[in-house]
Amino acid sequence: MFVTAHFDERPPTMPTAQEIIDALKLQPHPIEGGFFRETYRSAGTLPDSVLPDVYKDKGERSLGTSIYYLLTQDTFSEMHRLPTEEVFHCYLGGPVRMLQLLPDGSHREHLIGPDVLAGHEPQLIVPPGVWQGSLLEPGVDFVLLGATMAPGFNYADYEQGTRADLLSRYPEAAELIRKLTRV
């Protein structure tokens, strides 16, 4: 004998950005824009003497860190770079367009999102020393991402890009650079 289960046939609803901000206790990012919360910081550390030269004389670093990061229609991730690879994971919403400005003067754009059949990347690695900034695609309400770094994130490593400098070095990406910089 088969038992028939009755399920609510309403389609699942997408939470709002504010509901996610509240549920995950996200805070405005103090520099970059968007909302975030650090969810993991390794108790283990590495002294700067064993780290690559870009960390020299900046102190020890955590073995790894992880955050939630949320962008809304009113926010964007300002152009910045870090000396460590950053691995992004898409959890909900999107897509978000990421601009990467490479040391050789070239640039590339990526769509981070859940729809792999539409060409979205649900996971994306930003190489060390690459300028990066992100904004939602038109019509998208929000994206909830995760970002993981090893060695872990430290504000001493964060370098903010300026519009004038980036435009002079990457004129082919001018339209996005203007959207992803405040100064």
NUNUTOR-738929 format. One line per 8 residues: for each residue x, z, y of N, C-alpha, C. Coordinates in Angstrom, 2 decimals. Layout:
N
X/Z/Y/X/Z/Y/X/Z/Y ~ ...
***
This chain:
183
0.84/0.00/-1.17/0.00/0.00/0.00/0.89/0.00/1.24 ~ 0.53/-0.80/2.22/1.26/-0.90/3.48/0.57/-0.08/4.55 ~ 1.36/0.57/5.34/0.83/1.32/6.47/1.13/0.50/7.72 ~ 0.11/0.28/8.51/0.29/-0.49/9.73/0.52/0.46/10.89 ~ 1.62/0.25/11.57/1.92/1.06/12.75/1.41/0.35/13.98 ~ 0.87/1.10/14.89/0.40/0.53/16.15/1.38/0.90/17.26 ~ 1.92/-0.11/17.89/2.87/0.12/18.97/2.23/-0.26/20.28 ~ 2.66/0.40/21.30/2.22/0.05/22.64/2.71/-1.37/22.90
1.82/-2.27/23.23/2.19/-3.68/23.38/2.62/-4.04/24.79 ~ 2.69/-3.06/25.68/3.17/-3.35/27.02/4.66/-3.67/26.95 ~ 5.11/-4.66/27.72/6.56/-4.93/27.72/7.29/-3.75/28.34 ~ 8.51/-3.52/27.88/9.26/-2.41/28.48/9.50/-2.69/29.96 ~ 9.47/-1.65/30.75/9.68/-1.84/32.18/11.13/-1.51/32.51 ~ 11.64/-2.23/33.47/13.00/-2.01/33.94/12.95/-0.87/34.94 ~ 13.80/0.12/34.81/13.83/1.17/35.82/14.30/0.60/37.16 ~ 13.99/1.29/38.22/14.48/0.87/39.53/15.90/1.39/39.72
16.57/0.83/40.71/17.92/1.31/41.02/17.89/2.79/41.38 ~ 16.89/3.20/42.16/16.83/4.61/42.56/16.58/5.52/41.37 ~ 15.78/5.09/40.41/15.56/5.89/39.21/16.86/6.07/38.42 ~ 17.66/5.01/38.36/18.95/5.10/37.66/19.92/6.00/38.43 ~ 19.97/5.84/39.74/20.83/6.67/40.58/20.49/8.15/40.35 ~ 19.19/8.45/40.34/18.75/9.84/40.14/19.05/10.32/38.72 ~ 18.73/9.51/37.71/18.90/9.93/36.31/20.37/10.15/35.96 ~ 21.26/9.31/36.49/22.69/9.41/36.17/23.47/10.22/37.20
22.76/10.71/38.21/23.40/11.53/39.26/24.55/10.78/39.94 ~ 24.27/9.52/40.31/25.27/8.70/40.98/25.34/9.07/42.46 ~ 26.50/8.89/43.04/26.74/9.18/44.46/27.28/7.92/45.13 ~ 27.10/7.79/46.45/27.71/6.66/47.15/29.22/6.67/46.95 ~ 29.78/5.50/46.67/31.24/5.43/46.54/31.85/5.62/47.92 ~ 32.83/6.50/48.08/33.34/6.83/49.41/34.13/5.72/50.10 ~ 34.57/4.71/49.38/35.38/3.66/49.99/34.79/2.28/49.72 ~ 34.55/1.98/48.47/34.29/0.63/47.99/32.88/0.13/48.24
31.89/1.02/48.25/30.49/0.63/48.33/29.84/0.80/46.96 ~ 28.52/0.76/46.93/27.81/0.98/45.69/27.69/2.46/45.38 ~ 27.30/2.76/44.15/27.09/4.13/43.70/27.87/4.34/42.41 ~ 28.38/5.57/42.20/29.21/5.79/41.02/29.16/7.26/40.60 ~ 29.65/7.50/39.40/29.95/8.85/38.92/31.01/8.73/37.85 ~ 32.05/9.52/37.99/33.07/9.56/36.94/32.46/10.29/35.74 ~ 32.56/9.66/34.58/31.98/10.23/33.36/33.05/10.74/32.40 ~ 34.29/10.32/32.62/35.37/10.74/31.72/36.70/10.70/32.46
37.47/11.74/32.29/38.86/11.78/32.74/39.63/12.50/31.65 ~ 40.57/11.82/31.04/41.36/12.40/29.96/42.08/13.65/30.44 ~ 42.11/14.65/29.59/42.88/15.86/29.91/44.38/15.58/29.80 ~ 44.75/14.57/29.02/46.15/14.21/28.88/46.63/13.42/30.08 ~ 47.90/13.61/30.43/48.47/12.90/31.58/49.82/12.30/31.22 ~ 50.25/11.37/32.06/51.57/10.75/31.93/52.33/11.01/33.23 ~ 53.59/11.45/33.13/54.38/11.60/34.36/54.72/10.22/34.91 ~ 54.87/10.14/36.23/55.16/8.82/36.82/56.48/8.24/36.32
57.36/9.07/35.78/58.65/8.58/35.27/58.50/7.65/34.07 ~ 57.40/7.70/33.36/57.19/6.82/32.20/56.23/5.67/32.52 ~ 55.70/5.64/33.72/54.76/4.59/34.13/55.49/3.41/34.75 ~ 54.86/2.25/34.82/55.48/1.10/35.49/55.85/1.44/36.94 ~ 56.73/0.66/37.51/57.27/0.91/38.84/56.21/1.08/39.93 ~ 55.05/0.42/39.80/54.02/0.52/40.84/53.49/1.94/41.00 ~ 53.77/2.81/40.05/53.32/4.20/40.11/54.43/5.17/40.55 ~ 55.63/4.68/40.70/56.78/5.56/40.98/56.54/6.39/42.24
56.88/7.64/42.15/56.78/8.60/43.25/55.34/8.82/43.74 ~ 54.36/8.52/42.88/52.96/8.77/43.23/52.36/9.89/42.39 ~ 53.15/10.49/41.51/52.65/11.59/40.70/52.14/11.13/39.35 ~ 51.73/12.10/38.55/51.25/11.81/37.20/49.89/11.11/37.25 ~ 49.54/10.49/36.13/48.26/9.82/36.00/47.58/10.29/34.72 ~ 46.28/10.39/34.79/45.48/10.68/33.60/45.66/9.54/32.61 ~ 45.55/9.84/31.32/45.65/8.78/30.31/44.55/7.74/30.46 ~ 43.38/8.16/30.91/42.29/7.21/31.07/41.12/7.82/31.83
40.32/6.94/32.45/39.11/7.35/33.15/38.00/6.34/32.88 ~ 36.76/6.78/33.11/35.60/5.92/32.97/34.55/6.34/33.99 ~ 33.86/5.34/34.55/32.80/5.62/35.52/31.57/4.77/35.23 ~ 30.42/5.23/35.73/29.26/4.38/35.93/29.40/3.81/37.33 ~ 28.97/2.55/37.53/29.03/1.93/38.85/27.79/1.07/39.02 ~ 27.05/1.30/40.09/25.80/0.59/40.33/25.83/-0.09/41.68 ~ 25.42/-1.35/41.70/25.26/-2.10/42.95/23.78/-2.42/43.14 ~ 23.34/-2.40/44.40/21.98/-2.76/44.76/22.03/-3.97/45.70
20.85/-4.43/46.11/20.79/-5.55/47.05/21.45/-5.21/48.38 ~ 21.51/-3.93/48.71/22.06/-3.49/49.99/23.53/-3.10/49.92 ~ 24.16/-3.24/48.76/25.55/-2.82/48.60/26.38/-3.93/47.98 ~ 27.68/-3.79/48.06/28.60/-4.68/47.37/29.88/-3.91/47.12 ~ 30.68/-4.42/46.21/31.99/-3.85/45.92/33.00/-4.56/46.80 ~ 33.53/-3.84/47.78/34.45/-4.43/48.74/35.76/-4.86/48.07 ~ 36.39/-5.90/48.62/37.64/-6.41/48.07/38.70/-5.31/48.04 ~ 39.28/-5.14/46.86/40.31/-4.13/46.66/41.15/-4.53/45.46
42.26/-3.85/45.29/43.07/-4.07/44.10/43.66/-2.75/43.63 ~ 43.98/-2.76/42.33/44.52/-1.58/41.66/45.70/-2.01/40.81 ~ 46.64/-1.12/40.52/47.80/-1.49/39.72/47.54/-1.46/38.21 ~ 46.34/-1.12/37.82/45.98/-0.97/36.41/44.87/-1.93/36.05 ~ 44.86/-2.43/34.80/43.73/-3.20/34.34/42.47/-2.37/34.47 ~ 41.39/-3.03/34.83/40.09/-2.37/34.89/39.14/-3.16/34.00 ~ 38.50/-2.48/33.08/37.59/-3.12/32.14/36.16/-2.79/32.56 ~ 35.38/-3.82/32.90/33.98/-3.64/33.28/33.08/-3.93/32.09
31.99/-3.15/31.99/30.98/-3.32/30.96/29.63/-3.38/31.66 ~ 28.79/-4.34/31.29/27.45/-4.42/31.88/26.46/-3.69/30.98 ~ 25.75/-2.73/31.58/24.77/-1.96/30.82/23.33/-2.42/31.07 ~ 23.01/-2.75/32.32/21.62/-3.01/32.67/21.56/-3.81/33.96 ~ 20.60/-4.73/34.05/20.40/-5.49/35.28/21.38/-6.64/35.39 ~ 21.58/-7.07/36.62/22.52/-8.14/36.90/21.89/-9.51/36.77 ~ 22.67/-10.54/36.95/24.13/-10.56/36.99/24.70/-10.26/38.37 ~ 25.99/-9.97/38.33/26.77/-9.72/39.53/27.92/-10.72/39.53
28.22/-11.26/40.71/29.33/-12.21/40.85/30.57/-11.46/41.29 ~ 31.64/-11.62/40.53/32.92/-11.01/40.90/33.89/-12.09/41.34 ~ 34.49/-11.89/42.49/35.57/-12.74/42.98/36.88/-12.06/42.64 ~ 37.79/-12.82/42.04/39.14/-12.34/41.77/40.12/-13.25/42.50 ~ 41.02/-12.64/43.27/42.06/-13.37/43.99/43.39/-13.06/43.32 ~ 44.01/-14.10/42.77/45.21/-13.92/41.96/46.49/-14.00/42.79 ~ 47.56/-13.35/42.33/48.82/-13.34/43.08/49.38/-14.73/43.38 ~ 49.05/-15.73/42.56/49.60/-17.08/42.78/48.84/-17.86/43.85
47.85/-17.24/44.51/47.09/-17.90/45.56/45.80/-18.54/45.09 ~ 45.56/-18.54/43.80/44.32/-19.11/43.27/43.24/-18.02/43.21 ~ 42.02/-18.45/42.92/40.93/-17.50/42.77/40.02/-17.97/41.63 ~ 39.22/-17.03/41.16/38.22/-17.37/40.15/37.01/-16.47/40.35 ~ 35.87/-16.96/39.89/34.62/-16.22/39.97/34.10/-15.99/38.57 ~ 33.51/-14.80/38.36/32.93/-14.44/37.07/31.53/-13.92/37.30 ~ 30.63/-14.18/36.36/29.31/-13.56/36.36/29.29/-12.49/35.29 ~ 29.18/-11.24/35.72/29.08/-10.13/34.78/27.60/-9.85/34.59
27.14/-9.90/33.36/25.73/-9.66/33.08/25.45/-9.68/31.60 ~ 24.21/-9.43/31.23/23.86/-9.30/29.82/23.50/-10.60/29.10 ~ 23.26/-11.68/29.85/22.76/-12.91/29.23/23.92/-13.83/28.84 ~ 24.49/-13.57/27.67/25.65/-14.34/27.24/25.31/-15.81/27.05 ~ 24.07/-16.13/26.71/23.68/-17.53/26.52/23.60/-18.28/27.84 ~ 23.50/-17.55/28.96/23.51/-18.17/30.28/24.90/-18.15/30.90 ~ 25.90/-17.74/30.12/27.27/-17.73/30.61/27.73/-16.43/31.24 ~ 26.91/-15.40/31.15/27.33/-14.09/31.69/28.38/-13.48/30.77
29.22/-12.67/31.36/30.23/-11.92/30.60/29.79/-10.45/30.59 ~ 29.42/-9.91/29.42/29.01/-8.51/29.38/30.19/-7.54/29.49 ~ 31.39/-8.06/29.30/32.61/-7.27/29.45/33.64/-8.16/30.13 ~ 34.33/-7.60/31.12/35.30/-8.39/31.88/36.50/-7.52/32.23 ~ 37.68/-8.08/32.06/38.92/-7.37/32.39/39.49/-7.93/33.68 ~ 39.77/-7.05/34.63/40.46/-7.43/35.86/41.93/-7.08/35.66 ~ 42.81/-8.09/35.72/44.24/-7.81/35.53/44.79/-6.92/36.64 ~ 45.90/-6.25/36.38/46.50/-5.40/37.42/46.96/-6.23/38.61
46.81/-5.66/39.81/47.28/-6.32/41.03/46.43/-7.48/41.50 ~ 45.26/-7.69/40.90/44.36/-8.78/41.30/43.30/-8.22/42.25 ~ 43.13/-8.89/43.40/42.07/-8.50/44.32/40.73/-8.76/43.66 ~ 39.78/-7.84/43.85/38.46/-8.00/43.26/37.39/-7.49/44.21 ~ 36.24/-8.12/44.14/35.05/-7.68/44.87/33.84/-8.30/44.19 ~ 32.69/-7.64/44.31/31.50/-8.10/43.59/30.24/-7.93/44.44 ~ 29.29/-8.81/44.21/27.97/-8.69/44.82/26.94/-9.27/43.87 ~ 25.71/-8.79/44.03/24.62/-9.26/43.17/24.30/-10.72/43.44
23.87/-11.39/42.42/23.36/-12.75/42.57/22.02/-12.69/43.32 ~ 21.66/-13.76/44.03/20.38/-13.76/44.76/19.21/-13.44/43.82 ~ 18.30/-12.59/44.32/17.11/-12.24/43.57/17.28/-11.10/42.58 ~ 18.49/-10.60/42.42/18.76/-9.51/41.48/18.60/-8.18/42.23 ~ 17.91/-7.22/41.63/17.68/-5.93/42.26/18.88/-4.99/42.14 ~ 19.53/-4.98/40.98/20.65/-4.07/40.77/21.41/-4.48/39.52 ~ 22.59/-3.88/39.37/23.35/-3.96/38.12/23.98/-2.60/37.89 ~ 23.92/-2.14/36.65/24.60/-0.91/36.24/25.77/-1.32/35.36
26.96/-0.99/35.82/28.19/-1.32/35.12/28.90/-0.03/34.70 ~ 29.84/-0.18/33.81/30.80/0.86/33.52/32.17/0.28/33.80 ~ 33.11/1.11/34.20/34.48/0.66/34.42/35.42/1.68/33.79 ~ 36.38/1.18/33.01/37.32/2.02/32.28/38.73/1.60/32.66 ~ 39.60/2.60/32.86/40.99/2.32/33.21/41.93/3.22/32.42 ~ 43.10/2.66/32.06/44.16/3.42/31.40/45.50/2.84/31.86 ~ 46.39/3.58/32.55/46.18/4.94/32.99/44.98/5.04/33.91 ~ 44.50/6.26/34.07/43.26/6.50/34.80/43.34/6.22/36.28
42.16/6.07/36.85/42.02/5.80/38.29/42.53/6.98/39.11 ~ 43.19/6.64/40.22/43.62/7.63/41.20/43.48/6.98/42.57 ~ 42.87/7.68/43.52/42.66/7.10/44.85/43.96/6.68/45.51 ~ 45.08/7.28/45.15/46.37/6.89/45.73/46.74/5.45/45.37 ~ 46.13/4.90/44.32/46.43/3.55/43.86/45.52/2.49/44.48 ~ 44.46/2.90/45.13/43.45/1.99/45.66/43.95/1.33/46.93 ~ 43.91/0.00/46.96/44.31/-0.75/48.15/43.14/-1.61/48.61 ~ 42.67/-1.37/49.81/41.54/-2.11/50.36/42.03/-3.39/51.01
41.32/-4.49/50.76/41.67/-5.76/51.38/41.05/-5.90/52.76 ~ 41.74/-6.60/53.65/41.18/-6.87/54.97/40.80/-8.35/55.05 ~ 39.74/-8.61/55.76/39.22/-9.98/55.85/40.28/-10.95/56.36 ~ 40.95/-10.61/57.46/41.92/-11.55/58.06/43.05/-11.87/57.09 ~ 43.60/-10.85/56.44/44.70/-11.08/55.50/44.25/-11.92/54.32 ~ 43.12/-11.57/53.72/42.67/-12.31/52.54/42.26/-13.74/52.88 ~ 41.63/-13.94/54.04/41.26/-15.31/54.45/42.51/-16.17/54.66 ~ 43.56/-15.58/55.22/44.78/-16.37/55.46/45.47/-16.74/54.15
45.36/-15.89/53.14/46.04/-16.14/51.86/45.18/-16.90/50.85 ~ 43.85/-16.85/51.01/42.94/-17.47/50.04/41.83/-18.23/50.78 ~ 42.17/-19.25/51.58/41.15/-19.94/52.38/40.07/-20.63/51.53 ~ 40.38/-21.00/50.30/39.39/-21.67/49.44/38.25/-20.73/49.05 ~ 38.47/-19.44/49.13/37.45/-18.46/48.76/36.83/-17.80/49.99 ~ 36.92/-18.46/51.13/36.51/-17.87/52.42/35.07/-17.37/52.42 ~ 34.14/-18.13/51.88/32.72/-17.73/51.93/32.50/-16.38/51.25 ~ 33.04/-16.21/50.05/32.87/-14.94/49.35/33.68/-13.82/49.98
34.88/-14.12/50.45/35.70/-13.09/51.11/34.94/-12.50/52.30 ~ 34.28/-13.34/53.09/33.52/-12.83/54.23/32.39/-11.91/53.79 ~ 31.76/-12.22/52.66/30.66/-11.39/52.15/31.17/-10.09/51.53 ~ 32.43/-10.06/51.10/32.96/-8.93/50.34/33.96/-8.07/51.13 ~ 33.99/-8.25/52.45/34.86/-7.42/53.29/34.05/-6.90/54.47 ~ 34.45/-5.72/54.95/33.80/-5.13/56.12/34.70/-5.21/57.35 ~ 36.02/-5.19/57.11/36.99/-5.22/58.22/37.97/-6.35/58.02
***
